[in-house]
Amino acid sequence: FDPISHRQRIQNLNQNPALAAYYFQKRFKLFFDTFLSKEFKVIDFWWRYEWQHRGSSHVHGFLWFADAPSTDGLDPQDESQVERLQNFVSFWDKIVSAFHPDRLQPPASIHPSAQLFDTLRDTKLELAQMLNRFQRHDRCTPGYCERRNKTTGEKVCRFGYPIATCDASRVEFNHSRRFYEFQPKRNDPFLNSYHPAFILGWRANIDIRPVMSRDAVIAYVAKYASKA
């Protein structure tokens, strides 16, 4: 970016927050109507817009997929439900990924959301460069995600990074959150879970994961519905 035009863009954004918010809302609704709702057969949804202190806009929400296997009464420790659990893992394994196509690629030099439409190629190379630009949690900062373990005194990430790599997707219990969670197969310990078409279409950070319990839904909605 030219530094002068970049500063001008920042100034324009600060002076016209309503226009920026309107554009973001329209862009997300268009993305939802033309891609998300059709690709995943969405039968219900809930979302909330949020703006960070720096003005960065994003969306928190849920999508209910028509074909997603039910988790009502699903107990991963119940041996009689092994087939249900396998069906659940198999379904989400096609949607949620933590597998990096090329970790050695440099991050995209220009933010992907600022690239001109006729320059987009939607290739694996482009995907890898985007993942390295905004989809990896490769550093922790105090006050955001860095915490100190009260027992060991060790500094830890509240999001659980780095996450151990694995060759197969699975369901495991998250002791800090007290929920069962889907963990996709992973070759990058710092990669946020993602869906390739989400990233290529939206061209900015999107985390996606299935929710396995009503308690997890309530906790998430209550947290973001009550934020200032």
C-alpha positions as CSV (number, residue, x, y, z in Angstrom):
1,F,0.0,0.0,0.0
2,D,1.0,3.6,-0.6
3,P,1.5,5.0,3.0
4,I,-0.4,8.2,2.2
5,S,-3.4,6.4,0.7
6,H,-3.4,3.9,3.6
7,R,-3.5,6.7,6.2
8,Q,-6.3,8.3,4.2
9,R,-8.3,5.1,4.3
10,I,-7.9,4.9,8.1
11,Q,-9.0,8.5,8.4
12,N,-12.0,7.9,6.1
13,L,-13.0,4.8,8.3
14,N,-12.7,6.8,11.5
15,Q,-14.8,9.6,10.2
16,N,-17.5,7.4,8.6
17,P,-18.1,4.5,11.0
18,A,-21.8,4.2,10.0
19,L,-20.8,3.6,6.3
20,A,-18.2,1.0,7.3
21,A,-20.7,-0.8,9.5
22,Y,-23.4,-0.7,6.8
23,Y,-21.0,-2.1,4.2
24,F,-19.9,-4.9,6.5
25,Q,-23.5,-5.8,7.3
26,K,-24.4,-5.9,3.6
27,R,-21.4,-7.9,2.7
28,F,-22.0,-10.5,5.3
29,K,-25.7,-10.8,4.5
30,L,-24.9,-11.2,0.8
31,F,-22.3,-13.9,1.7
32,F,-24.8,-15.7,3.8
33,D,-27.6,-15.6,1.3
34,T,-25.6,-16.5,-1.8
35,F,-23.2,-19.1,-0.3
36,L,-23.6,-20.2,3.4
37,S,-27.3,-20.8,3.4
38,K,-27.2,-22.8,0.2
39,E,-24.0,-24.7,0.6
40,F,-24.8,-26.0,4.0
41,K,-28.6,-26.1,3.8
42,V,-29.0,-23.7,6.7
43,I,-32.4,-24.1,8.4
44,D,-31.9,-21.6,11.3
45,F,-29.3,-19.2,12.5
46,W,-28.3,-16.7,15.1
47,W,-25.6,-14.1,14.9
48,R,-24.4,-10.8,16.4
49,Y,-22.2,-8.1,15.0
50,E,-19.4,-6.9,17.2
51,W,-16.8,-4.1,16.9
52,Q,-13.6,-4.2,18.8
53,H,-12.2,-1.1,20.5
54,R,-10.0,-0.5,17.4
55,G,-13.1,-0.6,15.3
56,S,-12.6,-4.0,13.7
57,S,-16.0,-5.5,12.8
58,H,-16.8,-9.2,12.9
59,V,-19.7,-11.6,13.5
60,H,-20.3,-14.2,16.1
61,G,-23.0,-16.7,15.5
62,F,-24.5,-20.2,14.9
63,L,-25.7,-21.9,11.8
64,W,-28.0,-25.0,12.0
65,F,-27.4,-27.4,9.1
66,A,-30.3,-29.5,7.8
67,D,-28.1,-32.6,7.3
68,A,-25.9,-32.3,10.4
69,P,-26.1,-35.3,12.7
70,S,-27.9,-34.6,15.9
71,T,-25.9,-34.5,19.1
72,D,-28.9,-34.8,21.4
73,G,-28.0,-37.5,24.0
74,L,-24.7,-38.2,22.3
75,D,-22.2,-39.5,24.9
76,P,-18.7,-40.1,23.5
77,Q,-18.0,-42.4,26.5
78,D,-20.9,-44.7,25.8
79,E,-19.7,-47.7,23.9
80,S,-23.2,-48.3,22.5
81,Q,-23.0,-45.0,20.6
82,V,-19.8,-45.6,18.7
83,E,-21.5,-45.6,15.4
84,R,-23.3,-42.3,16.1
85,L,-20.0,-40.8,17.2
86,Q,-18.3,-42.0,14.0
87,N,-21.0,-40.6,11.9
88,F,-20.6,-37.2,13.6
89,V,-16.9,-37.2,13.1
90,S,-17.2,-38.3,9.5
91,F,-19.7,-35.5,8.7
92,W,-17.7,-32.7,10.3
93,D,-14.4,-34.0,9.0
94,K,-15.5,-32.9,5.5
95,I,-16.3,-29.4,6.7
96,V,-13.9,-28.3,9.4
97,S,-10.1,-28.4,8.7
98,A,-6.9,-27.7,10.6
99,F,-4.8,-29.1,7.8
100,H,-2.4,-26.6,6.2
101,P,-1.8,-27.1,2.5
102,D,1.6,-25.3,2.6
103,R,3.0,-23.8,5.8
104,L,6.1,-22.6,4.1
105,Q,4.3,-20.1,1.9
106,P,4.9,-16.4,2.8
107,P,1.8,-14.6,4.1
108,A,-0.2,-12.7,1.5
109,S,1.6,-9.4,1.0
110,I,-1.6,-7.5,0.4
111,H,-4.5,-8.3,2.7
112,P,-6.7,-10.7,0.7
113,S,-9.9,-8.6,1.4
114,A,-8.2,-5.6,-0.4
115,Q,-7.3,-7.5,-3.6
116,L,-9.0,-6.6,-6.8
117,F,-11.6,-9.1,-8.0
118,D,-10.0,-9.9,-11.3
119,T,-6.7,-10.9,-9.6
120,L,-8.3,-13.7,-7.5
121,R,-7.5,-17.3,-8.6
122,D,-8.9,-19.3,-5.7
123,T,-6.0,-21.7,-5.8
124,K,-4.4,-23.8,-3.0
125,L,-1.4,-21.4,-3.2
126,E,-3.7,-18.5,-2.6
127,L,-5.4,-20.3,0.3
128,A,-2.1,-21.1,1.9
129,Q,-1.0,-17.5,1.7
130,M,-4.3,-16.4,3.3
131,L,-4.0,-18.9,6.1
132,N,-0.5,-17.6,6.9
133,R,-1.8,-14.0,6.8
134,F,-4.7,-14.2,9.2
135,Q,-5.7,-17.8,10.2
136,R,-2.8,-18.8,12.5
137,H,-2.5,-18.1,16.2
138,D,1.3,-18.1,16.3
139,R,1.9,-15.6,19.1
140,C,0.2,-14.7,22.4
141,T,0.0,-11.3,24.0
142,P,-0.5,-10.3,27.6
143,G,-4.0,-9.0,28.3
144,Y,-5.5,-10.8,25.3
145,C,-4.8,-14.5,25.4
146,E,-1.8,-15.0,27.6
147,R,-2.6,-16.3,31.0
148,R,-0.5,-17.6,33.9
149,N,-1.3,-21.1,35.3
150,K,-2.1,-20.6,39.0
151,T,-0.7,-24.0,39.9
152,T,2.5,-24.2,37.8
153,G,3.1,-20.4,37.2
154,E,3.6,-21.3,33.5
155,K,2.4,-18.8,30.8
156,V,-0.4,-20.5,28.7
157,C,-2.7,-19.5,25.9
158,R,-6.4,-19.3,26.9
159,F,-7.3,-20.6,23.5
160,G,-5.2,-23.7,24.0
161,Y,-2.5,-23.1,21.4
162,P,-0.3,-24.8,20.5
163,I,-2.6,-27.7,19.8
164,A,-1.1,-31.2,19.3
165,T,-1.0,-32.4,15.7
166,C,-2.9,-35.6,14.8
167,D,-3.5,-37.8,11.8
168,A,-7.2,-38.4,12.4
169,S,-10.2,-36.3,13.4
170,R,-11.7,-37.1,16.8
171,V,-13.9,-35.9,19.7
172,E,-12.3,-35.1,23.0
173,F,-13.2,-33.5,26.3
174,N,-11.9,-29.9,26.9
175,H,-11.2,-29.8,30.6
176,S,-10.9,-26.0,30.7
177,R,-14.3,-25.4,29.0
178,R,-15.9,-28.6,30.4
179,F,-17.3,-29.5,27.0
180,Y,-16.7,-32.2,24.5
181,E,-15.2,-30.8,21.3
182,F,-14.5,-31.9,17.7
183,Q,-10.8,-31.8,16.9
184,P,-10.0,-32.1,13.2
185,K,-6.9,-33.8,11.9
186,R,-4.1,-31.3,12.1
187,N,-0.6,-30.7,10.8
188,D,-0.2,-27.2,12.1
189,P,-0.3,-26.6,15.9
190,F,-1.2,-22.9,15.5
191,L,-3.8,-23.0,12.8
192,N,-7.4,-21.9,13.6
193,S,-10.0,-24.4,12.3
194,Y,-11.4,-23.3,9.0
195,H,-13.4,-24.2,5.9
196,P,-11.5,-23.6,2.6
197,A,-14.5,-22.1,0.7
198,F,-15.3,-19.8,3.7
199,I,-11.8,-18.4,3.6
200,L,-11.6,-18.1,-0.2
201,G,-15.0,-16.4,-0.3
202,W,-14.8,-14.1,2.7
203,R,-11.0,-13.5,2.4
204,A,-10.6,-12.8,6.1
205,N,-10.4,-14.8,9.3
206,I,-13.3,-17.2,9.9
207,D,-13.2,-19.9,12.6
208,I,-15.7,-22.7,12.3
209,R,-16.5,-25.7,14.5
210,P,-19.5,-27.8,15.5
211,V,-21.1,-27.3,18.9
212,M,-21.8,-30.6,20.7
213,S,-24.0,-29.6,23.7
214,R,-26.8,-27.3,24.6
215,D,-24.6,-25.9,27.5
216,A,-22.0,-24.8,25.0
217,V,-24.6,-23.0,22.9
218,I,-26.1,-21.2,26.0
219,A,-22.6,-20.2,27.2
220,Y,-21.6,-18.8,23.8
221,V,-24.9,-16.9,23.2
222,A,-24.9,-15.5,26.7
223,K,-21.3,-14.3,26.5
224,Y,-21.7,-12.4,23.2
225,A,-25.3,-11.3,23.7
226,S,-24.3,-9.6,27.0
227,K,-21.1,-8.0,25.8
228,A,-21.1,-4.2,25.7
